[in-house]
Amino acid sequence: MHSAMGLMYLIVGAMVIKYQWFIVGLEPLISWLLGITVFLYGLFRSYRAYIIYREE
């Protein structure tokens, strides 16, 4: 479940950057900042999932 959520955040972050849209239209700078933030959070979630699965 953790890895699926990490993957979802990675996809959402990439889509925000590509389409410059997140519930409402975004300006390019805002879409890049939000997209990068969400993408980095997805990387963090994926890393935590890897650590949890490795310990089991």
C-alpha positions in Angstrom: 0.0 0.0 0.0 2.8 2.4 0.8 4.5 1.9 -2.5 1.2 2.4 -4.4 0.7 5.8 -2.7 4.3 6.8 -3.4 3.7 5.9 -7.1 0.5 7.9 -7.1 2.2 11.0 -5.8 5.0 10.6 -8.4 2.4 10.5 -11.2 0.3 13.4 -9.8 3.5 15.5 -9.5 4.5 14.8 -13.0 1.0 15.5 -14.3 0.8 18.9 -12.4 4.0 19.9 -14.2 3.0 18.7 -17.6 -0.6 20.0 -17.7 -0.2 23.0 -15.4 -3.5 22.0 -13.7 -4.4 20.9 -10.2 -8.1 21.3 -9.5 -7.8 24.8 -11.1 -5.4 26.1 -13.8 -2.0 27.1 -12.6 0.6 29.6 -13.7 3.8 27.9 -15.0 5.9 28.8 -11.9 3.3 27.6 -9.5 2.7 24.4 -11.4 6.5 23.7 -11.3 6.8 24.4 -7.6 3.7 22.3 -6.7 4.6 19.5 -9.1 8.2 19.3 -7.8 7.0 19.3 -4.2 4.4 16.5 -4.8 7.0 14.5 -6.8 9.6 14.8 -4.1 7.0 13.7 -1.5 6.3 10.7 -3.7 10.0 9.9 -3.7 10.0 10.1 0.1 6.9 7.8 0.4 8.5 5.3 -2.0 11.8 5.4 0.0 9.9 4.8 3.2 8.0 1.9 1.7 11.3 0.4 0.6 12.7 0.7 4.1 9.6 -0.9 5.6 9.6 -3.8 3.2 13.3 -4.3 3.6 12.9 -4.7 7.4 10.2 -7.3 7.1 
